[in-house]
Amino acid sequence: MSGTTLHPRVEQALELYGMKRREEALALLDRRLAEAPDDHEAWTARARCLTALGRNEEGLDAADQALKLEPELADGHFMRGFALRRMSRLPEAEQSQREAIRLAPQSWGPRAQRAEMLIFVGTKEEALQEAQEAVRLGPDVVETWHTMYKVAAFNSRSDLVQESVRQLLRIDPTDQLAVTVVTDREAREPGTSAARAADLYAGALAVAPDSESLRADLDRAVYRMLRGTRWLALLCLVMAAVTVDVFPTGGEAKELPVHLGTRLWTLTLMAAVWGFGAWRRYRRLRTGAQLTVFALVRRSFWPRVALGQATWATLCALLLVALPWSERTVPQILFWLALVPNLLSISHDRDKV
């Protein structure tokens, strides 16, 4: 805000705004303007609250009213440009921020806003210069480094992108953008398992719980885990089919029923497959990732399909091994009933979540 003394109600409203209690702040400003309609600082603060609430046209009107009362008000031009940008009127918004910079050359806010708009209405080089000036004026402000990250990414400056992430984590270790970028980079490294990726995203969500992108990435990693259980089930199915000799090839077929000891040994191997391949991994996951498994199965169709198919194939494998079959017709039917549904969906449901 400008250097003039603010009325106590305007100060209180700005405190409420900082606490994200925008409606209360707006009500307080309306009371102030009812008694002093020429308070340009109150009009500027009102524009700030209205744009934060998504009422951009009203916010623009409030900023214009502030500038009618005080044409050289830098904050008024800043808020006018902010509202215009929200309304996709970028050339006008860029001009307003340029005017704010003229009136307050040491303020980082207008420069950060202008840098982001210059990506679309200026040149990449000019946008980068303005972003660099913004971080020079506000080196310990997350917003300036957010701007630098966007502009650097647009300019394909990976060095500045990495520097932006480092600075954001220095200023605020819980910054959503920085935490998301670092986590996503590690989770997408070659060879990273679905369980490891789920753990990484769950840990990042504990730091930045409001990040929708992290939550979506965690859902996708958990879905990869659920899809992977079908391969465990199919392995058990193949083991069961070999044990019972469902499809004898060459030579003489095994005599049925298969010896109980052989079947018990196969059941032990199947239990080991699920114990080490699924249960052990699940137990080692973070709590957030474990909870996501159940939540995703409850609310999404394809995770239920993947888990249901794995369960069905494992059940068929258990029936093949547990029962003392004396002929092969029913075991063959069970084998195909377990195999075909998995093969039909396993190749095209990769990106369903």
matplotlib code that plots the C-alpha trace (Angstrom):
import matplotlib.pyplot as plt

x = [0.0, 1.1, 2.8, -0.3, -1.8, -4.6, -7.8, -8.1, -10.9, -8.9, -6.0, -8.3, -9.8, -6.3, -5.5, -8.6, -7.7, -4.3, -6.2, -8.2, -11.4, -12.3, -16.1, -15.5, -12.9, -15.2, -18.1, -15.7, -14.6, -18.2, -18.9, -15.8, -16.8, -20.3, -18.9, -16.0, -16.6, -13.5, -11.1, -9.0, -7.1, -10.4, -11.4, -8.0, -8.4, -12.0, -10.6, -8.2, -10.9, -13.3, -10.7, -9.7, -13.4, -13.5, -15.7, -13.3, -15.6, -16.5, -12.8, -12.0, -14.7, -13.3, -9.8, -11.1, -12.8, -9.6, -7.7, -10.4, -9.7, -5.9, -4.7, -1.1, -1.9, 0.5, -1.6, -4.6, -2.9, -1.6, -5.1, -6.6, -4.0, -4.6, -8.4, -7.9, -5.6, -8.2, -10.7, -8.1, -7.7, -3.9, -2.8, -4.7, -3.5, 0.1, -0.2, -1.7, 1.2, 3.7, 2.1, 2.4, 6.1, 6.6, 4.9, 6.6, 9.8, 11.0, 7.8, 8.2, 4.4, 3.8, 7.0, 6.1, 2.6, 4.0, 6.6, 4.0, 1.8, 4.8, 4.9, 1.7, 1.8, 5.5, 8.8, 10.4, 13.5, 11.6, 9.6, 12.8, 14.3, 11.2, 11.2, 14.8, 14.1, 11.2, 13.4, 16.0, 13.5, 11.8, 14.5, 12.7, 9.2, 7.7, 5.6, 8.6, 10.2, 6.9, 7.0, 10.6, 9.8, 7.0, 9.0, 12.1, 10.1, 8.6, 12.1, 13.5, 16.0, 16.4, 19.1, 16.7, 13.9, 16.1, 17.3, 13.6, 12.8, 15.8, 14.9, 11.3, 12.3, 14.7, 11.9, 9.1, 9.9, 6.1, 5.7, 3.3, 5.0, 8.5, 7.4, 5.4, 8.2, 10.8, 8.5, 7.4, 11.0, 12.0, 8.9, 9.4, 13.0, 13.5, 13.1, 10.9, 8.3, 4.6, 4.9, 7.9, 6.1, 3.0, 5.3, 6.9, 3.5, 2.0, 5.0, 4.7, 1.0, 1.8, 3.9, 1.5, -2.0, -3.9, -2.1, -4.6, -1.8, 0.0, -3.3, -3.9, -0.4, -0.8, -4.1, -2.3, 0.6, -1.8, -3.7, -0.4, 0.0, -3.5, -2.9, 0.3, -1.6, -3.1, 0.3, 0.7, -2.6, -1.7, 1.6, -0.4, -2.8, 0.1, 1.7, -1.7, -2.2, 1.3, 0.8, -2.5, -1.2, -4.3, -3.0, -0.6, 1.9, 4.0, 4.5, 2.1, -0.2, 0.1, -2.1, -5.0, -5.6, -2.2, -0.6, -1.7, 1.9, 2.6, -0.6, 0.3, 3.7, 2.1, -0.2, 2.8, 4.5, 1.3, 1.1, 4.7, 4.0, 1.2, 3.0, 6.1, 4.6, 1.7, 1.1, 4.7, 4.8, 1.4, 2.5, 5.6, 3.7, 3.1, -0.3, -1.4, -0.7, -2.4, -5.6, -5.5, -5.7, -9.1, -10.4, -9.5, -11.2, -14.3, -14.7, -13.4, -14.5, -11.3, -9.4, -12.2, -12.0, -8.2, -8.5, -11.6, -9.9, -6.8, -9.0, -11.0, -7.8, -6.3, -9.6, -9.6, -5.9, -6.8, -9.6, -7.3, -4.8, -7.0, -9.5, -8.4, -9.5, -9.9, -10.4, -9.3, -12.4, -13.5, -9.9, -9.5, -12.7, -11.6, -8.2, -9.7, -12.4, -9.5, -7.1, -9.4, -11.0, -7.5, -6.0, -9.0, -8.5, -4.8, -3.7, -6.0, -6.8, -3.4, -4.5, -8.0, -7.1]
y = [0.0, 3.6, 5.5, 7.4, 6.5, 4.0, 4.2, 1.6, -0.2, -0.4, -1.8, -4.4, -5.3, -5.9, -8.2, -10.1, -10.3, -11.8, -14.4, -15.3, -14.0, -11.9, -11.6, -10.2, -7.8, -6.7, -6.0, -3.9, -1.9, -1.3, 0.2, 2.4, 3.6, 4.3, 6.9, 8.1, 7.5, 9.5, 7.0, 5.9, 3.3, 1.7, 1.5, -0.1, -2.6, -3.3, -4.1, -6.5, -8.4, -8.5, -9.9, -12.5, -13.5, -13.8, -10.7, -9.2, -6.6, -5.2, -5.2, -3.3, -0.7, -0.3, 0.2, 2.8, 4.6, 4.7, 6.1, 8.8, 9.9, 9.5, 9.2, 8.7, 5.8, 2.9, 0.3, 1.5, 0.9, -2.5, -3.7, -2.4, -4.4, -7.4, -7.3, -6.8, -9.8, -11.9, -10.7, -11.7, -8.1, -8.5, -5.5, -3.1, -5.0, -4.8, -1.0, -0.6, -2.6, -0.4, 2.6, 1.1, 0.5, 4.1, 5.3, 2.7, 1.5, -0.4, -2.5, -6.1, -6.8, -4.9, -6.2, -9.8, -9.3, -7.6, -10.3, -13.0, -11.0, -10.2, -13.9, -13.4, -9.7, -9.0, -10.8, -13.7, -11.6, -8.7, -11.0, -12.6, -9.2, -8.1, -11.4, -10.9, -7.4, -8.7, -11.2, -8.6, -6.4, -9.2, -11.9, -13.4, -13.4, -16.6, -14.8, -13.3, -16.8, -18.3, -15.7, -16.5, -20.2, -19.6, -17.2, -19.4, -22.5, -20.5, -19.5, -23.0, -21.8, -25.0, -23.4, -20.6, -23.1, -25.1, -22.0, -20.9, -24.2, -24.0, -20.5, -21.4, -24.3, -21.9, -19.4, -21.8, -25.6, -26.3, -24.3, -26.2, -25.5, -26.4, -29.5, -30.7, -30.1, -31.9, -34.8, -35.2, -35.2, -37.9, -40.0, -40.0, -41.1, -44.4, -47.4, -45.8, -48.4, -47.5, -48.1, -45.8, -43.1, -43.4, -43.0, -39.9, -38.3, -39.1, -37.5, -34.4, -34.2, -34.2, -31.1, -29.4, -30.9, -28.5, -29.5, -30.9, -32.0, -34.0, -35.7, -36.6, -37.9, -40.0, -41.5, -42.4, -44.0, -46.1, -47.1, -48.4, -50.5, -51.9, -52.7, -54.5, -56.9, -58.5, -59.7, -61.3, -63.0, -64.2, -65.6, -67.5, -68.7, -70.0, -71.7, -73.4, -74.5, -76.0, -77.8, -79.4, -79.8, -78.2, -78.3, -81.3, -81.0, -83.8, -87.1, -88.3, -86.0, -86.0, -88.3, -86.7, -85.8, -84.2, -85.3, -83.2, -82.3, -80.8, -78.8, -77.5, -76.5, -74.5, -72.8, -71.8, -70.3, -68.4, -67.0, -65.9, -64.1, -62.1, -61.7, -60.2, -58.8, -57.0, -57.2, -56.4, -53.4, -52.2, -52.4, -50.4, -47.5, -44.2, -44.0, -41.4, -43.9, -46.7, -44.7, -43.6, -47.3, -47.8, -44.3, -44.8, -48.2, -46.8, -43.8, -44.9, -47.6, -48.8, -49.4, -51.6, -53.4, -54.0, -55.2, -57.3, -59.0, -59.8, -61.2, -63.3, -64.7, -65.6, -67.2, -69.4, -70.3, -71.3, -73.5, -75.2, -76.1, -76.6, -79.1, -82.7, -82.6, -86.0, -84.6, -81.5, -80.0, -77.8, -76.7, -75.6, -73.6, -72.0, -71.1, -69.4, -67.6, -66.1, -65.3, -63.8, -60.9, -59.8, -59.9, -58.0, -55.0, -55.0, -53.5, -50.5, -49.3, -47.8, -44.2, -44.5, -42.6]
z = [0.0, -0.3, 2.5, 3.7, 7.1, 6.7, 8.6, 11.4, 9.6, 6.4, 8.3, 10.0, 6.6, 5.2, 8.1, 7.5, 3.8, 4.8, 6.8, 3.7, 5.4, 2.3, 2.9, 6.4, 5.0, 2.3, 4.8, 6.9, 3.8, 2.8, 6.2, 5.9, 2.4, 3.6, 6.0, 3.8, 0.1, -0.8, 1.0, -2.0, 0.1, 1.1, -2.6, -3.4, -0.6, -1.8, -5.3, -3.7, -1.9, -4.8, -7.3, -4.7, -4.5, -8.3, -8.7, -11.3, -12.9, -9.5, -8.6, -11.7, -10.8, -7.3, -8.7, -11.2, -8.3, -6.3, -9.3, -9.8, -6.3, -6.5, -10.1, -9.0, -6.7, -7.6, -5.8, -7.7, -11.0, -9.7, -8.7, -11.9, -13.9, -11.7, -12.3, -16.1, -16.3, -14.6, -17.3, -20.0, -21.1, -21.2, -23.2, -20.9, -17.8, -19.0, -19.5, -15.9, -14.4, -16.4, -14.9, -11.4, -12.0, -13.0, -9.8, -7.6, -9.3, -6.1, -5.8, -6.9, -7.4, -10.6, -12.1, -11.3, -12.8, -15.9, -16.4, -16.6, -19.0, -21.3, -22.1, -24.1, -25.1, -25.3, -25.9, -24.1, -23.4, -22.0, -19.8, -18.4, -17.7, -15.8, -13.8, -12.9, -11.7, -9.6, -7.8, -7.3, -5.6, -3.7, -3.2, -0.2, -1.6, -2.9, -5.5, -7.3, -7.6, -8.8, -11.6, -12.3, -12.5, -15.1, -17.2, -17.1, -18.1, -21.0, -22.1, -21.7, -19.1, -17.0, -14.9, -13.8, -13.3, -10.9, -9.2, -8.7, -7.1, -4.8, -3.7, -3.1, -0.8, 1.0, 1.6, 2.3, 2.5, 2.1, -1.1, -3.3, -6.6, -5.4, -3.5, -6.5, -9.0, -6.8, -6.0, -9.6, -10.8, -8.4, -9.0, -12.8, -12.7, -14.7, -12.6, -9.9, -8.8, -8.4, -4.6, -4.4, -6.4, -4.2, -1.1, -2.6, -3.5, -0.1, 1.6, -0.5, 0.3, 4.0, 3.3, 0.9, 1.6, -0.6, -3.8, -6.2, -8.7, -6.0, -5.0, -8.7, -9.0, -5.9, -7.3, -10.5, -8.7, -6.5, -9.6, -11.1, -8.0, -8.3, -11.9, -10.9, -8.6, -11.8, -12.8, -9.4, -9.8, -13.3, -12.0, -9.4, -12.1, -14.3, -11.3, -10.5, -14.1, -14.3, -11.0, -12.1, -15.7, -17.1, -20.7, -21.0, -23.8, -25.1, -23.4, -20.8, -18.8, -15.1, -13.2, -11.5, -8.8, -8.1, -4.8, -1.8, -0.9, -4.4, -4.2, -0.7, -1.9, -4.8, -2.3, -0.2, -3.3, -4.2, -0.6, -0.9, -4.2, -2.6, 0.7, -0.8, -4.0, -2.4, 1.3, 2.3, -0.1, 1.2, 4.8, 4.1, 2.4, 4.2, 5.9, 3.3, 0.5, 2.3, 2.8, -0.8, -1.9, -0.2, -1.1, -4.8, -4.9, -3.3, -5.6, -9.0, -11.4, -13.0, -9.8, -8.7, -12.0, -11.6, -8.1, -8.9, -11.8, -9.6, -6.9, -9.4, -11.1, -7.7, -6.6, -9.7, -9.1, -5.5, -6.8, -9.3, -6.6, -3.5, -5.0, -6.0, -9.6, -11.3, -14.8, -16.7, -18.3, -15.3, -14.5, -18.2, -18.0, -14.7, -16.3, -19.3, -17.1, -15.1, -17.9, -20.6, -18.6, -17.5, -21.0, -22.4, -20.2, -19.1, -22.4, -22.6, -19.1, -18.3, -18.2, -16.8, -13.6]

ax = plt.figure().add_subplot(projection="3d")
ax.plot(x, y, z, "-o")
ax.set_aspect("equal")
plt.show()
